[in-house]
């Protein structure tokens, strides 16, 4: 039995919660995955997977084996990167994730990091805040970009690198397209925005909770979006193609500044400001790729990019 491979299959099953999809992700057949997990149970003398026709979860002992598997796979990746990298030339995969509205910032960061270090292969993932928390906790996410104010995990110490204080904008079609790009208009009250047909993220997203709270504070009793989505691309496309408006943070508005048929109005009354930052688990030996990423995010080059493409933006 290849212990490391079997541990990888167990982690895949935990992530996909489906035997067939886990096997497909590992590029093996479903019977091969099931046989490897049974061999793993035989090796440790415990039942790891709850038996049923479909995946229903892991046993208590299985959860303990899973935690060890996650640490083993990460330690293996750290070792591989040490062996394959040279001084000034880090090599290896880097799993990064962001809340949906911060994906433009993370995408820009990944592209600039990869240009700086061609040996690094970034994986850019979109996750809810809860998924980010889980990823940081079990080390399946190396670096997260999200709402630092809510990242308090029991028993897990995180280190944060603040990136911006998000301001919120109402995105809508302009009555008249501007000459070159999206225009930043005059402020609009949340109460007024709440009267419009809105395209918003689904309720499981923390961004939606921020918007709902702001509207309640503005006197809007209930939020009934015209469209709901878990895709930030849909937010912008729905506004561009239809008659709905949306509420976006500065990083998302910056990503659609080339759309001259749109305009963004700063939202006021109340003033909503949300800190966004990179986070990683503290006290864990970082791999070479993560080390390089942490060094880059503290450079003046990246700090200037974060300021330019998020926050309050400017009217120019």
JOBELTA-V532528 format. One record per pair of residues at least 12 apart in sequence whose C-alpha atoms are under 6 Angstrom apart, sorted by the first residue. I is the first residue (numbers start at 1). GAP is how many residues later the second one is. D is the distance in whole Angstrom. If there is no record, write none. Layout:
i:I gap:GAP d:D
i:I gap:GAP d:D
This chain:
i:6 gap:30 d:6
i:7 gap:62 d:5
i:18 gap:37 d:6
i:48 gap:14 d:4
i:78 gap:209 d:5
i:90 gap:198 d:6
i:90 gap:199 d:6
i:91 gap:28 d:4
i:91 gap:29 d:5
i:92 gap:28 d:5
i:92 gap:29 d:6
i:93 gap:27 d:6
i:93 gap:28 d:5
i:93 gap:29 d:6
i:94 gap:28 d:5
i:94 gap:29 d:6
i:95 gap:28 d:5
i:95 gap:46 d:5
i:95 gap:47 d:5
i:96 gap:27 d:6
i:96 gap:28 d:5
i:96 gap:45 d:6
i:96 gap:46 d:6
i:96 gap:47 d:5
i:96 gap:48 d:6
i:97 gap:27 d:6
i:97 gap:28 d:4
i:97 gap:29 d:6
i:97 gap:47 d:5
i:98 gap:28 d:5
i:98 gap:29 d:6
i:98 gap:46 d:6
i:98 gap:47 d:5
i:98 gap:48 d:6
i:99 gap:27 d:6
i:99 gap:28 d:5
i:99 gap:29 d:5
i:99 gap:47 d:5
i:100 gap:26 d:5
i:128 gap:77 d:6
i:143 gap:136 d:6
i:143 gap:137 d:5
i:144 gap:134 d:5
i:144 gap:135 d:5
i:145 gap:132 d:6
i:145 gap:133 d:4
i:146 gap:130 d:5
i:146 gap:131 d:6
i:147 gap:129 d:5
i:148 gap:128 d:6
i:148 gap:129 d:6
i:157 gap:125 d:6
i:158 gap:122 d:6
i:158 gap:123 d:5
i:158 gap:124 d:5
i:159 gap:120 d:6
i:159 gap:121 d:6
i:159 gap:123 d:6
i:160 gap:118 d:6
i:160 gap:119 d:4
i:161 gap:116 d:5
i:161 gap:117 d:5
i:162 gap:115 d:4
i:163 gap:113 d:6
i:163 gap:114 d:5
i:164 gap:111 d:6
i:164 gap:112 d:5
i:164 gap:147 d:6
i:165 gap:108 d:6
i:165 gap:109 d:5
i:165 gap:110 d:4
i:165 gap:146 d:6
i:166 gap:83 d:6
i:166 gap:107 d:5
i:166 gap:108 d:5
i:166 gap:145 d:5
i:167 gap:82 d:6
i:167 gap:83 d:6
i:167 gap:106 d:5
i:167 gap:144 d:5
i:167 gap:145 d:5
i:168 gap:80 d:6
i:168 gap:81 d:4
i:168 gap:99 d:6
i:169 gap:78 d:6
i:169 gap:79 d:5
i:169 gap:95 d:6
i:169 gap:96 d:5
i:169 gap:97 d:4
i:169 gap:98 d:5
i:170 gap:76 d:6
i:170 gap:77 d:5
i:170 gap:94 d:5
i:170 gap:95 d:5
i:171 gap:74 d:6
i:171 gap:75 d:5
i:171 gap:76 d:6
i:171 gap:92 d:6
i:171 gap:93 d:5
i:172 gap:67 d:6
i:172 gap:73 d:5
i:172 gap:90 d:6
i:172 gap:91 d:6
i:173 gap:88 d:6
i:173 gap:89 d:4
i:174 gap:87 d:6
i:174 gap:88 d:5
i:174 gap:89 d:5
i:177 gap:83 d:5
i:177 gap:84 d:4
i:178 gap:82 d:5
i:180 gap:80 d:6
i:181 gap:76 d:6
i:181 gap:77 d:5
i:181 gap:78 d:6
i:181 gap:79 d:4
i:182 gap:75 d:5
i:182 gap:77 d:5
i:182 gap:78 d:4
i:182 gap:80 d:5
i:182 gap:81 d:5
i:183 gap:80 d:5
i:184 gap:79 d:6
i:184 gap:80 d:5
i:184 gap:81 d:6
i:184 gap:131 d:5
i:185 gap:79 d:6
i:185 gap:80 d:5
i:186 gap:79 d:6
i:187 gap:78 d:5
i:187 gap:79 d:5
i:187 gap:80 d:6
i:188 gap:79 d:5
i:189 gap:78 d:6
i:189 gap:79 d:5
i:189 gap:80 d:5
i:190 gap:25 d:6
i:190 gap:77 d:6
i:191 gap:27 d:5
i:197 gap:29 d:5
i:197 gap:47 d:5
i:198 gap:27 d:5
i:198 gap:28 d:5
i:198 gap:46 d:5
i:198 gap:47 d:5
i:198 gap:48 d:5
i:199 gap:26 d:6
i:199 gap:27 d:6
i:199 gap:28 d:5
i:199 gap:29 d:6
i:199 gap:47 d:5
i:200 gap:28 d:5
i:201 gap:27 d:5
i:201 gap:28 d:5
i:201 gap:29 d:5
i:202 gap:26 d:5
i:202 gap:27 d:5
i:202 gap:28 d:6
i:250 gap:60 d:5
i:250 gap:61 d:5
i:251 gap:58 d:6
i:251 gap:59 d:4
i:254 gap:55 d:5
